[in-house]
């Protein structure tokens, strides 16, 4: 008799759990739509105080293009700056340090440790690595990206193509959806990309993770209408 009376309560509890799950999913979807809708809001509408900036470097041409971009950046506006490169990239952070040292020499001031910091992140996949083993390395990269995002807490993320940016941008996007931290993601596609976006750019564009995605060729903007054509920056 008692067992029979318990059935309605079990069904009621199951229904309540189901409705709670539906409610949570709905809230997440609403928040996701809000993040996508509000993405790309200009920094000029915020307060004029400096914004903490994460700069993601890639090897070779990616780093060269990013450093050229940083040369014309308002350093006082984007401060403090955190540079991140792949753990196997030994040159990019050195070049970034040379840039920061040149700023010190130019301004004749001593920059504190909080002005610029340089860090490395595990790569999701090395060149030539099998896709099976890359599953494990991708999980490690995501965990490392989570730790870096919690540590840096950037308000702005600048990137221009290296695959290293995907885990960091993914964590930043999840943080925005969950209301933990709003990091504006600005992606500048490489000048070498004339007709098609790189894989990193395509992921950020299709998944709407980038607040603003800039391209340097008009044909590229025609193919991806939500991208912003800014002309050649090199």
N, C-alpha and C positions, 0 to 999 in steps of 0.2 A: 504493500500500500504506500509506504513512504517512498519506495523507488519510483512508483508511478507518479507521485506528486512532484518529484524532483525534475521530471522531464520538461515541464513548462518553464521552470526557472533556468534550466540549462539552455533551452532554446532562446529565452530572453537574453541571457548573458551572451550567447553567440551572436544574436542580432545587434546587441549593443557594441560588441567588439567590431562587427562588420561596419556599423554606422560610424564608429570612431575612426576606423581606417579610411573610409570614404571621406570623412571630414578633413583628415590630415592631408590626404592626397589632393583634395580640392584646394586647401590652403596653399600647398606647395605649387600647384598649377597656377593659381592666382598670383602668387609671388613671382613665379617664373615669367608670366606675362608682363608683370610690372617691371621686372628687371630688363626684359627685352625692349619694352616701350620706352623706358627712361634711359636706356643705354645711349651713350654718345652725348650726354649733356655737357656743354662746354665748361671748362674750368673757370672761365671768367665770371660765371654766375655765382661761384663760391666766394668765400672770403679771400682776401689778398695774401693771406699768410702762406708761407712755403708749404709744399706738399712733399711728403716722403715718397721717393721714387725708386722703383726697382727697374734696373736696366739689364736685359738679358742679352748676353753676347754669344755669338757663334764663331766658329773658326773661319779663317780666310777672309773672303769678301764680305761676309756678314758683319764681322767686327769692324772692318774698314769703313763700311757704309754707316754703321752705327756711330762710330767715333766722329765721322764727318757731320752727322746729324747733331751730335752732342756739342760740336764746336760752336754751333749757332744757338744752342739752347740757353734759355735764361737760367743761369746757374743758381741765382738767388731764389728763383721761383720754385725750382725743383731741387729741394734740399730737405733732409739729407739724401744722399744717393747710395744705393746698394747695387753693386755689380755682381752678376752671377754668370758663371760659365760652366761648361761640362768638365767633369773631373779629369778627363783625358786631354783637355785643352790647356796647354801650358803657356800659350802666347797671348791669348785675349786679355786675361786679367793683368798681365804685365803692361800691355798697351794702355789699358784703362788707368793703371797706376801712373804711367808716364803723363797721361792727360791731366790727371788730378794734380800731379807735381808741377806741371806747367802752369796750372791755375794759381798755385801757391806762389810760384816765382813771379808770375805776371802781376798779381795783386799785392805782393810783398807782405802777405799775412800768413800766419800759421794756422793751418786747418786742424781742428780737433779730430779725434778718432770717430766722432759721431757724424762728421760731415760726409765721409765716404768710407764704405766698407766693401771688402772683396771676398766673395765666397764661391764655392764650387758645388755642383749638384751631379748626382749620378745620372748617366744617360739612360734613356729608355731602351735604346737599341744602338749598338755599334755598327759601323759599316761592315756588311758581310755576315752579320750575326743571323742565325736561323730564327725564324718566327716562333718556333716552339720555345727556345730558351729566352726569347725576348719577352715572353709573358711574365716570367719571374723578375727580370730586370726592370720591366715596366712597373710592376708592383713596388719594387724597391724605390724607383724614381718617384713614384707618387707619394710614398711615405716620406721620402726626403723632402719633396716639394711641400708637403703639408707642414713639416717642421720648419722649413725656411719661411713659409708664409706666416706662420704664427710668430716667428722671431722678428721678421722685418715689418710686417703689417703695413704694406705700402698703400698709398692712396692712388698712385699712378704706376702703371706697368708699361714700359716701352720695349718692344721687341720687333725684329725684322726678319724672321724666317727660320732660325735654327730650330730643330726638333726639340731642343731643350726647353723651349718656351711652352710647349703643350701641357706638360704636367702642372707647371706653375699657373698658367692661365686657367686650366681646368679647376684647380683648387680655388683660385680667386673667384671664378664664376659661381662655384658651389657656395662659397662664403657669402656672395651677394644674394643668392636665392634664399639662403637660410637666415639672412639678416645679420650675419656675424661681422662682416667688414665689407665696405664698398670700395673696390679698387677699380679705377677706370683703366681699361686695357686699350692701348693704342698700338696698332700694328702697321708697320711700314713695309710693304712688299719690296723685295730686292729689285734693283734696276735691271737685273738680268732676266726678270720675268716680264715678257712683252705681251704674250697672248694668253697665258694660263697662270693661275696662281700656283704657288708652291703648295706642297701637301699641308704644311703648317697653316699657311694663309687660307687654304680651302676649308680646313677644319674650323678655323676661327670664324670664317665667313658663313659657312653652311649652318653651323651650330649657334651662330649669333653670339659667340662669346666675346668677340672684340667690340668695344664701344664704337670705335672708329677704325676703319681699315683704309690705308692710303696706298695708292698705286702711282707709278711714275710714267705710265704710258696710256694714252687715251683709248687705244683698242682694248686694253685690259679693263678699263672702267666701263666700256660699252658692254663687255661680256658679263661683268659683275656690277650691275647698276647701283647697288648699295655702297660700293667702294667710292672713295673720294679721290679724284685725280688732282695731284699737286704738282705735276711736272717733274722733270729730272732734278734730283737733289745732289747728284754727284758732279 
